[in-house]
Amino acid sequence: LVQCIFCDIVKKKTDASIIYEDDKVLAVLDIKPFNPGHTLVISKEHFENIYDIPEDIIAYLYKVVKKVAIAVKKAVNAEGINTIQSNELAGNQGIFHFHTHVIPRYFGDKLSNLGPVWESTIEARREELKEVAERIKRFI
């Protein structure tokens, strides 16, 4: 089995700024955020993509996506939110463990709405992520 960074995060083998956790899903701040508050909602069980994840788990995960989106919007005063879920290489999936991005957006933030934009981000400092995570958790 290939090592999966998200499985390592779920098992607490890798550092992450966790903003929500229950028995089925984990929400963590992206280490390379588009904007502060960029969060990943991850299934705890390993499913590669949308084709593999059971319907009951994806339905539950998206209930958490909504909760996280509302909290992120409030915490960082976002003017909008993108939720993005990618599948396979051609679909711009970079980590092959089911996850959905919750990305705060602002007018003029210069983020592309289309195309492979993931590599345009830089890694955030852990202390910045911790501070943003604490702000978001207040709204969950």
Disulfide bonds with the S-S distance in Angstrom:
none
